[in-house]
Amino acid sequence: MNSKSLTPIIVLSVAAFGSWYLARSNSSPDTDAFPFDPVYHGYYLKNARILGTGPDGKNLYEIEAQHAEQQEDERIEFSNVRIRYSPASEVPWIVNADNASLKSDNPMITLRGHVKISNASDSSNGVSNSGETEIRTQYLELNPERYIAETDKRVQIRFGSRSVTATGMLASLEDDRIELKANVRGKIVP
């Protein structure tokens, strides 16, 4: 090899080594980045019991759940839920559901999956009923402070041996009043 052909090889080798060295020194490890995604640190409760208060600050209702978990958007997710009003409110309705959601800035509780509202001491319209009144649906929105339960989904209402189905319902639990919205069908057995 002559010196004329050796010079470009040496220059190219030095340039390659120099660019490798500069690239390596500019790619310093990023100390600000986490090697994993940070975990949201909300709370998680088992066998939870959460009390809701009315405008006067007194206990109005309680939510019992097998699990309760705070989500990143300040929402609480419940599973195996039971909601009852305090005895002082004189609202005998009990609400059960597979799942529920409650946002911190909204009193509305969203219930999903096998939602059941029952009232064993039904005396609506002044008639004493020996059977339990039961409302079933798959989705329900409950405003416990206003005693209002509402759904646009299919609902079944049973009272004693009588049964009524409908699409959509608005119920005032404080007044024992139920308004069915559409497609009302019933079965009345004497």
C-alpha positions as CSV (number, residue, x, y, z in Angstrom):
1,M,0.0,0.0,0.0
2,N,1.3,3.4,-0.8
3,S,0.9,6.5,1.3
4,K,-1.6,8.0,-1.1
5,S,-4.1,5.2,-0.5
6,L,-3.4,4.9,3.2
7,T,-4.1,8.6,4.0
8,P,-7.8,8.5,3.1
9,I,-8.3,5.3,5.1
10,I,-6.7,6.9,8.2
11,V,-8.8,10.1,7.8
12,L,-12.0,8.1,7.4
13,S,-11.1,5.9,10.4
14,V,-10.4,9.0,12.6
15,A,-13.6,10.6,11.4
16,A,-15.6,7.4,12.2
17,F,-14.1,7.1,15.7
18,G,-14.7,10.8,16.3
19,S,-18.3,10.7,15.4
20,W,-18.8,7.5,17.5
21,Y,-17.2,9.2,20.4
22,L,-19.3,12.4,20.1
23,A,-22.5,10.4,19.7
24,R,-21.7,8.4,22.8
25,S,-20.9,11.4,24.9
26,N,-24.0,13.3,23.8
27,S,-26.4,10.5,24.7
28,S,-26.1,10.8,28.5
29,P,-28.6,8.8,30.5
30,D,-31.8,10.8,31.2
31,T,-32.0,11.0,35.0
32,D,-35.4,12.7,34.9
33,A,-37.2,9.9,33.2
34,F,-38.6,7.0,35.2
35,P,-37.8,3.4,34.0
36,F,-41.5,2.7,34.6
37,D,-44.8,4.6,34.6
38,P,-45.5,6.2,38.0
39,V,-48.4,4.6,39.9
40,Y,-51.4,6.6,40.9
41,H,-51.7,6.6,44.7
42,G,-55.4,6.7,45.4
43,Y,-57.0,4.7,48.2
44,Y,-58.4,1.2,48.1
45,L,-60.8,-0.1,50.8
46,K,-62.2,-3.5,51.5
47,N,-65.5,-3.8,53.3
48,A,-66.0,-0.1,53.0
49,R,-68.7,1.9,54.7
50,I,-69.1,5.5,53.6
51,L,-71.5,7.9,55.1
52,G,-73.3,10.6,53.2
53,T,-74.6,13.7,54.9
54,G,-77.5,16.0,54.1
55,P,-77.5,19.8,53.9
56,D,-77.8,20.0,57.7
57,G,-74.6,17.9,58.2
58,K,-76.5,14.9,59.7
59,N,-76.1,11.3,58.5
60,L,-78.5,10.9,55.5
61,Y,-77.4,7.6,53.9
62,E,-74.6,5.0,54.0
63,I,-72.9,3.1,51.2
64,E,-71.5,-0.3,52.0
65,A,-69.3,-2.0,49.5
66,Q,-67.0,-5.0,49.3
67,H,-64.4,-2.9,47.5
68,A,-64.0,0.8,47.0
69,E,-61.2,2.3,45.0
70,Q,-60.4,6.0,44.2
71,Q,-59.6,6.6,40.5
72,E,-57.3,9.2,39.0
73,D,-60.3,11.4,38.0
74,E,-61.4,11.8,41.6
75,R,-64.1,9.1,41.1
76,I,-64.8,6.3,43.5
77,E,-65.6,2.9,42.1
78,F,-67.5,0.4,44.3
79,S,-68.2,-3.3,43.9
80,N,-71.0,-5.3,45.6
81,V,-72.8,-2.2,46.7
82,R,-75.6,-1.6,49.2
83,I,-77.1,1.9,49.9
84,R,-79.5,2.6,52.7
85,Y,-81.0,5.7,54.1
86,S,-80.6,6.5,57.8
87,P,-83.5,5.6,60.1
88,A,-84.0,9.4,60.8
89,S,-84.8,10.0,57.2
90,E,-87.8,7.6,57.3
91,V,-87.0,6.4,53.7
92,P,-87.1,2.6,54.0
93,W,-85.7,1.9,50.5
94,I,-82.5,-0.2,50.1
95,V,-80.5,-0.2,46.9
96,N,-78.2,-3.0,45.9
97,A,-76.0,-3.3,42.7
98,D,-72.9,-5.1,41.4
99,N,-71.0,-1.8,40.8
100,A,-71.3,1.9,41.5
101,S,-69.5,5.1,40.7
102,L,-69.5,8.3,42.7
103,K,-67.7,11.5,41.7
104,S,-66.3,13.8,44.4
105,D,-68.1,17.0,43.0
106,N,-71.4,15.4,42.2
107,P,-73.9,13.7,44.6
108,M,-75.2,11.4,41.8
109,I,-74.4,7.7,42.3
110,T,-74.3,5.6,39.1
111,L,-75.3,2.0,39.7
112,R,-74.6,-0.8,37.2
113,G,-75.3,-4.6,37.0
114,H,-78.2,-6.3,38.8
115,V,-79.5,-3.1,40.4
116,K,-82.3,-3.8,42.9
117,I,-84.3,-1.3,44.9
118,S,-86.5,-2.8,47.6
119,N,-89.0,-1.6,50.1
120,A,-90.4,-4.1,52.6
121,S,-92.7,-1.7,54.3
122,D,-94.6,-0.4,51.3
123,S,-97.7,1.7,52.2
124,S,-98.1,3.8,49.1
125,N,-101.5,5.1,48.3
126,G,-102.6,4.3,51.9
127,V,-102.9,0.6,51.2
128,S,-100.9,-1.7,53.4
129,N,-99.1,-4.3,51.3
130,S,-97.8,-7.5,52.9
131,G,-95.3,-8.1,50.1
132,E,-92.1,-6.4,49.3
133,T,-91.9,-3.9,46.5
134,E,-88.9,-4.5,44.3
135,I,-87.5,-2.6,41.3
136,R,-84.9,-4.3,39.1
137,T,-82.8,-2.9,36.2
138,Q,-79.3,-3.0,34.9
139,Y,-78.5,0.7,35.1
140,L,-79.7,3.4,37.5
141,E,-78.7,6.9,38.6
142,L,-79.5,7.7,42.2
143,N,-79.4,11.2,43.7
144,P,-79.5,10.3,47.4
145,E,-79.8,13.9,48.6
146,R,-83.0,14.4,46.5
147,Y,-84.2,10.8,47.0
148,I,-84.5,10.4,43.2
149,A,-83.8,7.2,41.2
150,E,-83.9,7.3,37.4
151,T,-83.1,5.1,34.5
152,D,-83.8,5.0,30.8
153,K,-83.2,1.2,30.6
154,R,-85.6,-1.7,30.9
155,V,-87.1,-1.9,34.4
156,Q,-89.2,-4.5,36.2
157,I,-91.3,-3.7,39.2
158,R,-92.8,-6.4,41.4
159,F,-95.2,-5.8,44.3
160,G,-96.6,-8.9,45.8
161,S,-97.9,-11.2,43.0
162,R,-98.1,-8.3,40.5
163,S,-95.4,-7.4,38.0
164,V,-94.9,-4.5,35.6
165,T,-92.2,-3.9,33.1
166,A,-91.3,-0.7,31.3
167,T,-88.6,1.2,29.5
168,G,-87.4,4.0,31.7
169,M,-88.5,5.1,35.2
170,L,-88.3,8.0,37.6
171,A,-88.9,7.2,41.2
172,S,-89.2,9.5,44.2
173,L,-88.1,7.3,47.1
174,E,-89.2,9.8,49.7
175,D,-92.8,9.9,48.4
176,D,-93.0,6.2,47.3
177,R,-93.9,7.4,43.9
178,I,-92.8,5.7,40.6
179,E,-93.4,7.1,37.1
180,L,-92.8,4.7,34.2
181,K,-91.7,6.3,30.9
182,A,-92.6,4.0,28.0
183,N,-93.5,0.4,26.9
184,V,-95.4,-0.3,30.1
185,R,-96.7,-3.9,30.4
186,G,-98.1,-5.6,33.4
187,K,-99.3,-8.8,35.0
188,I,-102.0,-8.5,37.6
189,V,-103.1,-11.6,39.4
190,P,-106.0,-11.3,41.9
